[in-house]
Amino acid sequence: MAKATNVGTIDQAEVKCFTEEALERIRLHPFIRRAHARVLDKSQAERWILCAGRESHTFPAILENMVERCSDERVRSILKENLDDEHGRGNSADAHFQHYLHLLDNLGISRERFTSYQERAGIRLALSLAYNISAQETEAIALGYMLVNEGMTPITYEAARSALTHHYPGLRTTFFDLHIAVDEKHVEDLYRALDSVPASATEDLLFGISIGERGMAVLLDEALGMFDYVEEPAGNATLAIAVG
């Protein structure tokens, strides 16, 4: 990824303020608010898993792209640690995507239902944004995307937990707490890495944050059911996923 060079580093207070504004808008998303109010129906709560699980399946490839293109060793190290977490730190059974599959099992949702889910525009756009962010060359855009993407985990996972336990009161799982704790650590590390980001990269970094917010918003739109009313054009195949 290309790095800008100039005198002075990025204003972390400005970045944190911009990020928090993005996170607050996600907190106000109807899916999040209705999840905490426990008024989402069961299919909406379950659809979040189908969408978020797809994002989890693709996330290692997105991180691999970012690692490959990252020229800042400090940021690269953080991304590699994140990638190691995604892969279960050498234990494939503990890979993050496997956690989603175990959650499906706990809820009695079949793997076939997960793999055959017909993606709507929301998750397709979210995944396309993530892939394109990871393949472009501007490091600050990717860093901004990661800051807000990881920062949203406590918001979305706490909401999903509230919605799912409403419909599955017997659910017992460490799934939510584990992912929240891991991503909170990643966010702390990413903010520390801002010390080496030049001030000239501010616009790109904030742009990355806005794209990350946009991706999550449309994913939540889909979970809510906002893409169910108009039949989409043919040719939009579901993402091929091997879940063995």
Secondary structure, DSSP 8 states (H G I E B T S, - for coil): -B----SSB--HHHHHHHHHHHHHHHHTSHHHHHHHHT-S-HHHHHHHHHHHHHHHHHHHHHHHHHHHH---HHHHHHHHHHHHHHTTTT-GGG-HHHHHHHHHHHHT--HHHHHT----HHHHHHHHHHHHHHHSSBHHHHHHHHHHHHHTHHHHHHHHHHHHHHH-TT---SHHHHHHHHHHHHHHHHHHHGGGSBGGGHHHHHHHHHHHHHHHHHHHHHHHTTTSSS---TT---------
